[in-house]
Amino acid sequence: MVLQKCDQLRYDEHHLVAPTGHGAGGLALFWNSELKLSVVYSNADVIDTKNEHEGKIFYASFVYASTDRPKRNQLWESLIGIDEARDAPWLVTGDFNDILNNEEKTGGPDRAEGSFSDLRSFFLEADLYDLHHSGDPLSWRGQRGTHLVRCRLDRAVANSSWAETYPTARCQYLE
């Protein structure tokens, strides 16, 4: 099914990580061969890549963070370790399955301020900042009791080196 979509979209390269649960999860990365991309590492939570664009090297990590807090924190720790081992522009994008503050959600009761510390600490330790974006960033919606809740779980962030190398980079959320 996924490879059929790859063919329909006319991508000639791909890297797939199979779902680990009951058909949920999994990662798929598609690109065209003119993009100089190599997969450095992958598992159920991340596809980490090395890329070359206009003669410049950068890294991009595509994440699908667990809904389980301890597993999500293991991902943050492993990404911090990866980042510490290299000194280069770095982009991280995907489903973070967490938010930075109550402004990144609508509906339902507010979360306690302390519940945001894991993602905030990851961003701080890895020197990550949200890319400028357009569109509606509240990418997830679901029913929680009697409340319809919308949250910003999907995002694109980058380190300072990325921002200096690609100052006009932007993210557009599609509806």
Salt bridges, closest charged atoms under 4 A:
ASP48 OD1 - ARG86 NH2 2.86
GLU54 OE2 - HIS53 NE2 3.52
ASP98 OD2 - ARG72 NE 3.86
ASP98 OD1 - ARG111 NH2 3.12
GLU104 OE2 - ARG152 NH1 3.63
GLU104 OE2 - ARG155 NH2 2.68
GLU113 OE2 - ARG120 NH1 2.70
ASP118 OD2 - ARG69 NE 2.43
ASP130 OD1 - ARG152 NH2 3.31
ASP130 OD1 - ARG155 NE 2.99
ASP136 OD2 - ARG150 NH2 2.32
